[in-house]
Amino acid sequence: MKLDAPEITIFANMQHTHASAAQGGPSTAPETIAAAAKATPVDADQLPLVDSAASNVLKKLTWANAKSTLKTYFDTLYTNNTGTVTNVSALTLGTTGTNLSSTIATGTTTPVITLQVPNASATNRGALLAADWTTFNNKQAALTPAALTKTDDTNIVLTLGGTPATALLQAASITVTWSGLLAVSRGGTGLSGFNANGVVYASSASALATSSTGLNFDNKNLGVGAIPTDGGACTNIELPFGATISARSNTTAPQLAMMSNAVGNWFAPTYKINGFATQYTMQGFDGGHVWYVAPSGVAGNAISFVNGMTLAQDRTVTMHKYGAGIATFSAGGVISSKATTGTGSVALTSASTAWTPVPTATTPGATPPTFTSATGTYIRVGNLVYVTYDILFNANGTGAGQIKIAGLPFNLAQRAFGAGVEIDVVGFFTLSNGIAGTDFIYVGKPDAAYPGGTSYRLLGSFTYSI
């Protein structure tokens, strides 16, 4: 509280008597000094007062009247800032500072308020500039928070995180873990483990399985119902009891073999079980096929295969006994017999086969003969070939001499003879002969006359060696 001169005078006079001692009045100073102190006065408390307006007589003043008098005086000196703002005389916007702020310029019921709104930036809070609006507006369409939902099952557990945990907000997160076996229907195997080299396979329409003996793969050899034996330089597919398909991966000599009761490298196999073994190979390096046989052996022992039969690339087939060929079938179906080591020779016969005769006149003249048809068959028995021909003339023209029939299935090894007949027009016998080293014969009448004529039909047969 601020006291001016009149108030100081009043309180100063309180320490003096209302009358001087010469006047015989009582003195209050000693009594005041000796009185007990009171820190907080109340309205009913009293103070001594020298009344200057009444000849300085002593009077009393209550604390309530003292406060009322002082308030009335001080209200004339200081503005009372309490109460209700009835009007804002001015609201001013500024852009200074780095944050939103406000100031009051006049402390009355009609103050002037300044609101500082700086331009927004990476460091300032404030108003968004028009130049920045396009960038801000294109960042993201309006977001509508939505509650997250999750469905757990026996394999997958979803954990929702963020603030709040069930709202699709920037801080939301989803954690996916699983436990136990992942079912096939959910992209797993449904298996808790695997067998070494075991192949996983579909055991039903909705389940997978693995077995070391059902399907077994060691990164080169495959076992089906068996654990495969190492094929060495070969790649094998092995079935139960030694049934093996073996491929030799070689760019210069590719070969494929099929074996029975034989496992491992196909050119150095061993018996799978006690008993006989067989092998068939397809040889990519020469186009041949070879069938092998082996004597009965003991499981685990090496197999000594011997050649039983060979089919060469030129279609020649050779059968073997005791390692030596006993019969050879050539590309044209020819069969040649060879002696064996103790059982004599073997006679083999080919089936009847068609061939196409090519007839001409040895002296064709200006208009050679033409033919409606020319057909034939042959059978080879060992080194002998039995040939038939059927030739039908269309028109003879100026043909003369003899009829030459070329195109025999094999060349003659030596001179040979045959016979025939014309059956459609005149009816007569013919004779034929061939020369060694050629593939044709000559046909004529017994008197060496020309056997041809319009609509003639010549039938005949011819046997020769090759």
ChimeraX attribute file (.defattr): number of C-alpha atoms within 10 A of each C-alpha:
attribute: neighborCount
match mode: 1-to-1
recipient: residues
	/A:1	5
	/A:2	5
	/A:3	10
	/A:4	8
	/A:5	7
	/A:6	9
	/A:7	12
	/A:8	11
	/A:9	11
	/A:10	15
	/A:11	14
	/A:12	12
	/A:13	17
	/A:14	18
	/A:15	17
	/A:16	17
	/A:17	19
	/A:18	23
	/A:19	16
	/A:20	11
	/A:21	10
	/A:22	6
	/A:23	8
	/A:24	8
	/A:25	11
	/A:26	12
	/A:27	15
	/A:28	14
	/A:29	12
	/A:30	9
	/A:31	9
	/A:32	13
	/A:33	10
	/A:34	8
	/A:35	8
	/A:36	7
	/A:37	8
	/A:38	7
	/A:39	5
	/A:40	6
	/A:41	11
	/A:42	11
	/A:43	11
	/A:44	11
	/A:45	13
	/A:46	16
	/A:47	13
	/A:48	20
	/A:49	21
	/A:50	23
	/A:51	15
	/A:52	12
	/A:53	7
	/A:54	9
	/A:55	10
	/A:56	14
	/A:57	13
	/A:58	16
	/A:59	13
	/A:60	12
	/A:61	14
	/A:62	15
	/A:63	16
	/A:64	14
	/A:65	14
	/A:66	13
	/A:67	12
	/A:68	10
	/A:69	11
	/A:70	13
	/A:71	11
	/A:72	10
	/A:73	11
	/A:74	14
	/A:75	10
	/A:76	9
	/A:77	8
	/A:78	8
	/A:79	10
	/A:80	11
	/A:81	10
	/A:82	9
	/A:83	8
	/A:84	9
	/A:85	12
	/A:86	10
	/A:87	11
	/A:88	14
	/A:89	12
	/A:90	14
	/A:91	14
	/A:92	11
	/A:93	13
	/A:94	15
	/A:95	16
	/A:96	13
	/A:97	14
	/A:98	16
	/A:99	15
	/A:100	17
	/A:101	14
	/A:102	14
	/A:103	13
	/A:104	14
	/A:105	11
	/A:106	13
	/A:107	14
	/A:108	19
	/A:109	15
	/A:110	14
	/A:111	18
	/A:112	17
	/A:113	18
	/A:114	16
	/A:115	16
	/A:116	19
	/A:117	20
	/A:118	20
	/A:119	19
	/A:120	16
	/A:121	13
	/A:122	5
	/A:123	9
	/A:124	14
	/A:125	15
	/A:126	17
	/A:127	13
	/A:128	13
	/A:129	11
	/A:130	8
	/A:131	8
	/A:132	11
	/A:133	10
	/A:134	10
	/A:135	10
	/A:136	10
	/A:137	10
	/A:138	8
	/A:139	8
	/A:140	8
	/A:141	7
	/A:142	7
	/A:143	8
	/A:144	8
	/A:145	11
	/A:146	10
	/A:147	11
	/A:148	14
	/A:149	10
	/A:150	10
	/A:151	7
	/A:152	10
	/A:153	8
	/A:154	11
	/A:155	13
	/A:156	15
	/A:157	15
	/A:158	15
	/A:159	13
	/A:160	19
	/A:161	17
	/A:162	14
	/A:163	13
	/A:164	12
	/A:165	16
	/A:166	17
	/A:167	18
	/A:168	20
	/A:169	18
	/A:170	9
	/A:171	11
	/A:172	15
	/A:173	15
	/A:174	12
	/A:175	9
	/A:176	9
	/A:177	9
	/A:178	13
	/A:179	9
	/A:180	11
	/A:181	14
	/A:182	17
	/A:183	16
	/A:184	13
	/A:185	10
	/A:186	10
	/A:187	8
	/A:188	11
	/A:189	18
	/A:190	17
	/A:191	16
	/A:192	8
	/A:193	10
	/A:194	13
	/A:195	12
	/A:196	12
	/A:197	18
	/A:198	20
	/A:199	20
	/A:200	18
	/A:201	14
	/A:202	11
	/A:203	10
	/A:204	8
	/A:205	6
	/A:206	10
	/A:207	14
	/A:208	16
	/A:209	17
	/A:210	20
	/A:211	16
	/A:212	19
	/A:213	18
	/A:214	16
	/A:215	20
	/A:216	25
	/A:217	18
	/A:218	15
	/A:219	8
	/A:220	13
	/A:221	20
	/A:222	24
	/A:223	24
	/A:224	17
	/A:225	16
	/A:226	19
	/A:227	22
	/A:228	25
	/A:229	22
	/A:230	17
	/A:231	22
	/A:232	14
	/A:233	15
	/A:234	21
	/A:235	21
	/A:236	27
	/A:237	24
	/A:238	28
	/A:239	20
	/A:240	16
	/A:241	15
	/A:242	21
	/A:243	20
	/A:244	25
	/A:245	24
	/A:246	25
	/A:247	21
	/A:248	20
	/A:249	13
	/A:250	12
	/A:251	9
	/A:252	8
	/A:253	11
	/A:254	14
	/A:255	22
	/A:256	19
	/A:257	22
	/A:258	20
	/A:259	21
	/A:260	20
	/A:261	24
	/A:262	30
	/A:263	30
	/A:264	26
	/A:265	21
	/A:266	28
	/A:267	17
	/A:268	14
	/A:269	21
	/A:270	23
	/A:271	23
	/A:272	23
	/A:273	18
	/A:274	13
	/A:275	13
	/A:276	16
	/A:277	25
	/A:278	19
	/A:279	24
	/A:280	21
	/A:281	21
	/A:282	18
	/A:283	18
	/A:284	15
	/A:285	12
	/A:286	12
	/A:287	13
	/A:288	18
	/A:289	20
	/A:290	19
	/A:291	20
	/A:292	18
	/A:293	19
	/A:294	16
	/A:295	12
	/A:296	13
	/A:297	19
	/A:298	14
	/A:299	15
	/A:300	14
	/A:301	14
	/A:302	15
	/A:303	25
	/A:304	15
	/A:305	17
	/A:306	18
	/A:307	20
	/A:308	21
	/A:309	22
	/A:310	21
	/A:311	20
	/A:312	18
	/A:313	13
	/A:314	11
	/A:315	16
	/A:316	17
	/A:317	23
	/A:318	22
	/A:319	19
	/A:320	20
	/A:321	14
	/A:322	11
	/A:323	11
	/A:324	15
	/A:325	19
	/A:326	20
	/A:327	23
	/A:328	22
	/A:329	21
	/A:330	16
	/A:331	14
	/A:332	14
	/A:333	18
	/A:334	23
	/A:335	23
	/A:336	20
	/A:337	19
	/A:338	17
	/A:339	13
	/A:340	16
	/A:341	11
	/A:342	6
	/A:343	7
	/A:344	9
	/A:345	13
	/A:346	13
	/A:347	11
	/A:348	15
	/A:349	16
	/A:350	16
	/A:351	11
	/A:352	13
	/A:353	14
	/A:354	15
	/A:355	17
	/A:356	17
	/A:357	22
	/A:358	16
	/A:359	23
	/A:360	19
	/A:361	23
	/A:362	16
	/A:363	16
	/A:364	17
	/A:365	12
	/A:366	9
	/A:367	11
	/A:368	17
	/A:369	23
	/A:370	19
	/A:371	19
	/A:372	11
	/A:373	15
	/A:374	18
	/A:375	15
	/A:376	18
	/A:377	18
	/A:378	21
	/A:379	20
	/A:380	26
	/A:381	18
	/A:382	20
	/A:383	14
	/A:384	18
	/A:385	20
	/A:386	16
	/A:387	22
	/A:388	19
	/A:389	20
	/A:390	18
	/A:391	22
	/A:392	22
	/A:393	19
	/A:394	16
	/A:395	18
	/A:396	19
	/A:397	16
	/A:398	14
	/A:399	23
	/A:400	20
	/A:401	17
	/A:402	21
	/A:403	23
	/A:404	20
	/A:405	23
	/A:406	16
	/A:407	15
	/A:408	20
	/A:409	20
	/A:410	17
	/A:411	17
	/A:412	22
	/A:413	17
	/A:414	13
	/A:415	14
	/A:416	16
	/A:417	16
	/A:418	20
	/A:419	18
	/A:420	21
	/A:421	18
	/A:422	21
	/A:423	13
	/A:424	12
	/A:425	11
	/A:426	9
	/A:427	12
	/A:428	14
	/A:429	16
	/A:430	22
	/A:431	20
	/A:432	22
	/A:433	18
	/A:434	24
	/A:435	16
	/A:436	15
	/A:437	13
	/A:438	16
	/A:439	16
	/A:440	21
	/A:441	22
	/A:442	21
	/A:443	28
	/A:444	22
	/A:445	19
	/A:446	14
	/A:447	8
	/A:448	12
	/A:449	13
	/A:450	19
	/A:451	24
	/A:452	25
	/A:453	20
	/A:454	15
	/A:455	17
	/A:456	21
	/A:457	24
	/A:458	24
	/A:459	19
	/A:460	20
	/A:461	19
	/A:462	20
	/A:463	19
	/A:464	22
	/A:465	18
	/A:466	15
